[in-house]
Amino acid sequence: MKALRLQIIVGGRFHSDEMACALHQMGHRVVVSTTFPRSKFGRLEIHQVEPHIIPEVIFRGMGLLGMGDTGDLIKMKMLGAISRRKMLHLDGIIAWSSFGLEAFRKTPDAFRILVRDSTHIEFQTEILQKEYKRLGMRLSPRKAIVARELEEYQLADQIIVLSEFAKKTFLDKGFAPEKIKVIRLGVDTTRFIPASDYSPSRPLKLIYFGTIGPRKGVDYLLRATANFSPNDLTVHLVGPVERGYKKILSRFTHAKAHGVLSQGHLADFVRRMHLFVMPSLEDGFGQTVIQAMGSGLPCITTSSCGASELIRDRVNGFVVPPNSVQAIGEKIQHFVDDPQLLLAMRKEAIQTALDCSWTSYKDQLAAIIDPHSAARDTAA
């Protein structure tokens, strides 16, 4: 099959580095156009990364001034315009959602793949509007960004999502099943490894790590654990706190917030915990679920988290409905009443993570890219 010339466009990094490495291993020529510096892409060669830092600086600066949405849109348009000027002799473009519009408009002869790490943006917006209203927080309508994504959806030849749950949100909007492709993320099982001295003794140590805000349903977890005795359960939160959410956290004194940890410190901290809870209201995947599993932690998550598709009830964790304080609390109570249940599920959780390798991710990606390569080879 033909070696393809590909450009990845991404505002930041996400899993674009893993994608670029996988495509390079398949024999394709790949350049990543990003708003992050090359140092964030340590596994890639210098010539494989085109950093465009100014859009990121503008975005972060405007965020500090309380103008994050405007800064976000400027970042998207600037990276899109820069990338569009580099669209010579390409076979394909792979763009993260909101960053591919200008390139997709400019290059109809190249195949266009959009990566959407979350659910359909209209589905996501509807969920978040309800939750922000419940919490008394303001959610920007982000109309211009929604409009960008909706046009990208139409221009894309294929849309990559991270779970069947996310795919369904597109199918429910009338998209053809063959246009929506599912690739599950991998996990670094050399970093997120289980502790050798794991012991499920009281108090059980429960952790949530990720962005702390409405979308992840953190306050449902906090309400579910508020009445547990500290002799039975301690609750730990790791990650950045979304703007305006600190007042929600201040209502709960039983949980300890640890802030943002580096990946190395995070992995070490997680493996010293007993149980992971991901109470997401909307999540295209939720990579922290498999990172926690790799660390030896059974997981409780919601059916609105894409990674719940990896959970087998009472085998490696539990799946509960979203927005349910009672369901989360009941499942946690199972572990408090019977800590040995953690040991029973631990082995299966670790195996689930091992099955979610980046090699598996590469194989899933190849199934999408190979037909394009074969088609170009035939045309040549």
N, C-alpha and C positions, 0 to 999 in steps of 0.2 A: 504494500500500500504506500501511497505517496506521503512523504514527510511534509507536514503542513507548516505554513508561516502564520503564527497566531499572536494576537495581542490580547492581553488581559488588562482590563481597566477596573481599578478598584480604589475607592476612597478610603485608604487605610491599608489594612492587610487581610483581616478575616482568615479564611483558609486558602487565600490565593497563592501563598507560598507552597503549600502542599499540592495544590493544583498544578502550579508551574513545574514543580519537581516531577510530578507524575507524567505530565505531558512531555517533558524533556526526556524522561526514561523511555517513553514510547518512540522517541526519535524525532519529535517535532521541534521546530524552532520557536521559542516563546520569549516574548518581552512583556514585562509587567509595568504598566503605567500606573503610578501610585502617588498619593499625597504624603506618604511616609518616606523617611530617609532610607538609604540602602542598608544601613545597619540593622534595620528591622527584618531584613530578608537574608539572614546570614547563610542559609543553605544554597542561595543562588549566586551565580557568577555576576560580576559587576555589569557586564554587558547585557544581562538579562533583566535588569531593573532600571527603569527611567523614573527617577524621583522628581516630583513637582511640589515643592514644599510650600510655596506661597499660598495656594488655596487652603492648606491646612492651618497656616498661621492666621489667615484672615478668619477662618471658621472659629478657631479657639479664642482669638481676640474678641470677636463679636459675642461669643458665648459669655465671656467675663463681663461684658457690658449688658447682659440680659437680652441679647439679640441673636440667640442661637439659631433660630429658624431661618432668619435672613442669611446668616453666615453659612448655614448648611446649604442653602440654595445656591449661594455664590460659589461655594466650593464645588458643588456638583457641576454647575455650568462651566466654571473655569477648567476643571479637569476634562470635561467633555470636549470643550473647544480645543484644548491643547492636544488631546488624543486624536481628534478629528484631523488635525494637520499632519499626522504621522501615519495616515492610513494607506500608504503606497504598497502595492503588490502583496496584499494580505489575502490569505485563504479564509481566515475566520477571525471573528471578534468574540471574546467572552467578557461580558461586562457585568459588574455587580449592579443591582437595581438602583436606579436614580442617577447612575454615572455613565450610562451608555447611550443616551438619547442622541446626542450630536453625532457620535460615530455611527450609530445605526441608520440615521438619516443619510449619511454621506456615502455609505458603502453597501449598496444593495447587491453588489456582485459577490461579496464575501458572505459566508454563512454567519448568522448572528445568534449567539446564545446568551441569554440573560440568566444570571444567578440571583435568585431571591431566597435569602436565608430565613425569611419569615413567611407568614401566610400572605394571601392576597391582600394588598394594601387597604382595600375597602373593608374587608372582613376585620383586619387588624384595627383599623380606625374605629369601627363600630364598637368593638369590644372595649377599647381604651376610653372612648367617650363616656361610656356607661360607668366605668370604674373611676375615672377622674372625677366625674360628677358625684359619685357616692362618697368619695373622700374629701370633697370640697376643694379639689385642686383644678387648675385651669389647664386644659389641653388645647394647644394651638391646632387649628384645622389643617394647617400645612397644605392648603389647596393647590399651590403651585407644584409642590413635590408630588402630591397624589396624581396630578395631571401628567407630570413627567413619566411616572411609572406606568400609568394606564396606556400612554402612547408606546412606551417601550414594550409592554406586553403584546401589543398588536404588531409591532415591527419585528419582534424576535421570531426566529424560525423555531426555536425551542426554548423552554424555560426550565431551568434546573431548580428544584426545591429539595428539602432535606428530609422529608417524611411523607408518608401517605396522608397524614392529617393535613399537612400543608397543601398537598396536591388536591385534596377534596375541596378546599376553599376555592381553587381555580375552576375545578369541574362544576361546582355549584354556580359559578359565574358564566358558564356556557362554553368554556374552553374545551377543545378536543383532547381526549385522553392522550393521544400520541404526541401532542405538543408539550406536555408536562412530564418531565423526567425526574425521577427520584434518585438522589445519591445521599447515602447516610455518611456522616462525618466519622473520622477515625479518632483514635486517642493515642497519645504517646505513652505506651506501656513500659517504657524505660524510665519515665519520670513519675507517672502516677502508679505507684507500686504499693502493695499491701505491707503493713508493718509486721515484723516477725514476732512481736510480743503483744499481739492484739488480745485484749481481755475484756469481755462485755460486762464489767462490774459496774454497780451503781456508784455515783450517778451516771446514767448514760449521757454521752456527749453528742448532741445533735448539731449538725452544721448545715447552713445554707451558704453557698458562695456564688457570686454573680452580681449583676447590677441590682441594687436595693431600691425597688420602686414599685409602682402600681401594676405594671405589666407582669411582673414576676409573682404577684400575689403575696408579697412578704407579710402584709398585715394579717392575712388569713392564718399564716403559720404562727405569728405572734399571739393572735387571739386564741389559737388552738392550744398553745403551750403555757398560757398565762397562769393557769391554776395548778400546774404540776409543782410538786415540792422540789426545791433545789437539791434535796437529798436523792431524788429519783432521776432528775433530768436537768441538764444545763444546755442552754441554747446559744449558739455562736453564729454571728453574721460576718461574712467577709466580702468586701467589694465596695465599689463607689456608691454613694447615696445620691439618688436623683434629686435634682433641684426641687425644693418644695416638699420633700418627703421627710425631712428631719423632724418636722412637727409631728408626723405620724409616729416615728420611732420614739419620740420623747414620751409617748403615752405608755410605753412598755419598759419597765425597769429590770425585768428578769433576763433579758437577752443582752449579750455582750457583743458590741460592734468592734471589729478589729481593723477596719479600714481596708485599704488596698495592699495586697502582698504581691511580691514578685512571684513568677511561676515556680521558681525553686522553693521559696519559703512556703508558698501555698501548698504545693504537693506534700511537703513535710508536715504541715499543719493538718491537712485533711486526713492523712493516714493515721493520725493520733485520735481521730474522732470515731464514733460508733455507727452513726446513722446520718443519712443525707435526705433532706426534704427539698423538693423543687415544686412549689405551689403555683406554677405558672397559670395565667389566665389565657395566654396566647403565646405560643412558642413554636417556631418552625422546626426546631430540633431540641436544643438544650444540651450542648456538649458537656456541660458540667455533670450531667447525669452519668455519662460513661467515664468521666474522669474520677468521679466518686467511686464508681464500681471498680475501676482499676485499682483504686486505693483500698479496696476490700470492704466498702460500705454498701449494705443493702439500701435501696432507695424507695422513698415514697414520692410519687409525682402525680400530676393530674392527666386526665385524658385529653386536655388541650395542650399538652407538651408533646412534640413529635417523638421525643425519645421514649415516651411511654410504650411505644411499639416494641421496645426491647424488654419490657418488664413482664414477667410472668408472676401472677399473684401468688404469694406465699412461697415462691421459689427463689426469686432474687429481689423481691420488693413488693410494693403494692401500688395499684393505680386507683385514684379516687376522683370523683367529679370535681371540676373547677368550682371556685367560690364556696367551698364547703368547709367551714371551720370544724363542724362536727365530725366529718369523715376523716380529716387529717388527725384530729385528736384521738379518735378511736384507734387508728392504725398505730400511732405512737404508743398508745396505751398497751397494745399487744406486746411491744418490745419491752416496755417498762415492767409489765407483769411477768414476762418470760424472756429475760436477756439471752438465754440460750438459743432463742429463735434467730438472733443475729448470727451466731455461729453456723446454724443450719443454712442460712441464706448466703453467707459470706463467700463460700466456694463458688456458688453459682454466679454471684455478682462479678467475681474476678474473671470467670470464664466468659461471661457476656462481654466484658471489656476486651479481652484477648481476641474475641471473634470480630471486634470492631477495629481492626487494624487499618493503618493507612494503605496497606497493600490491598485490602478489600475496597477501599475508596478508589484506588487507582484502577482496579478491575471494573468498577461501576462506571468510572469516567471513560474508560476505553470503549465500553459498550455504546456510549453516546458519540464519541469522536470518530471511531473507526469507520462507520458508514460514510461520514463526510470525507475521510481520507480515501476510501475506496471509490467514491463518486468522482473526486478530483483526479484520481489515478486513471479512471476510465475515460474521463473527458480529455485528459492529456494524450 
